[in-house]
Amino acid sequence: MHANNEIGTIQPITEIGRIAHENNIYFHTDAVQTVGKIPVNVKELNVDMLSLSAHKLYGPKGIGALYLRQGVRIEPLMHGGGHEKGIRPGTENVPGIVGLGKACSIAKENLQMDAQKLTSLRDMLIDNVLAENEDSYLNGHRTKRLPNNANFRFTGIEGESLILHLDAKGIATSTGSACSSPKLEPSHVLMAIGLKEVEAHGSLRISLGHENTEEDIKYTITAIKEVVEKLRKMSPLWCASS
Amino acid sequence: MHANNEIGTIQPITEIGRIAHENNIYFHTDAVQTVGKIPVNVKELNVDMLSLSAHKLYGPKGIGALYLRQGVRIEPLMHGGGHEKGIRPGTENVPGIVGLGKACSIAKENLQMDAQKLTSLRDMLIDNVLAENEDSYLNGHRTKRLPNNANFRFTGIEGESLILHLDAKGIATSTGSACSSPKLEPSHVLMAIGLKEVEAHGSLRISLGHENTEEDIKYTITAIKEVVEKLRKMSPLWCASS
């Protein structure tokens, strides 16, 4: 992954790609989280293949793209029809393709401005949440991070209770990846970066979008503080240090 | 296939399904051509699985559906995410799904009227083309046929020349399946129903839509007659019987 979907960490794809190519290994990256958020250049990233999804950059759902470096051949998973050079059979989703193209073009135009704005809102959120809540932590890298991602954990609190209480205050968040929200297992990402199971269950993922304002962030900081305090009062796992 | 995409023949799916079930065999039908054109009822058809596509019934491109009878389990081709009961991973194309639903609902409402209108236009086209052009034939069944499909062949004429000349007159047709139009092989469907290669190359597929009028059909009948006569004058394969 170019950037992780849960904790927003941007991976050193350029370096990994160089190592892969020095060893004659084809290299694919999932750039679904980064296209439209940070600069993505397939040459600079040293990738042979890259996938992206329109709905992650304000384009339509139901359409994505796979970049294949010229000369790279892949085996299709589905057969018949011969569309898209035999790689993906089926009548092309023309409105979706046009929408993806337009979304990319708009994203490119606004990339620097959007990234700056989101980074500033993200940092305001992270700094204040960590400062105002005892025993709170940021999951993932502090700076090598998607402009729009914050992922916290709060000792003694279940992530599920946190998102339900925030939802009641009009704030939509998640505990891990939306893809696996019906599953109850702790996030494999948080387990992989070395958290204990109880810590991984206490995570809160917040994604910002380009419509968010400073007001939204201030409201969220206050809401998190209120909910964390309320939940800790009820928590058998929490003993206040004060 | 419930109905063939090239020659429009409606297959005896109900009977095939009964035989399949008597022998404990799961039965899938591709109903892409029939949904929205003729009545489709999974129970009456004796199918365990049925696939359909929205853009074939005036819905959006990029969305389709697979009907699975309750209790039927299938292996996914793609993995991860767990969406759609683990069968098809990926963020759901919500606008597409809604569009497919709406298209089905409109199609159902108008089904009988549309089918009657199209059948009458189709029959007018078939009867007149066969009557007005010497050595012309209908491919596929005369009556067990999609309301919107006509597929002709004309001795001594290449299908490709036919569609180019009709295109110049504003009539969009094809020689076989649009999926395989970049290929130069004769239609496997026409070969399978027993045509010789030279006959299969001479086919002309015309699909009608619910915006077509009697005027369109009259114009098309005249255009075909003109083009067929013109091409036969140039054809080394054609000796007029008169």
Interface residues (C-beta under 8 A of the other chain):
Chain A: S53 H55 P60 K61 G62 I63 L77 M78 G80 G81 G82 H83 P89 T91 E92 N93 V94 P95 G96 C179 S180 P182 K183
Chain B: S53 H55 P60 K61 G62 I63 L77 M78 G80 G81 G82 H83 P89 T91 E92 N93 V94 P95 G96 C179 S180 P182 K183
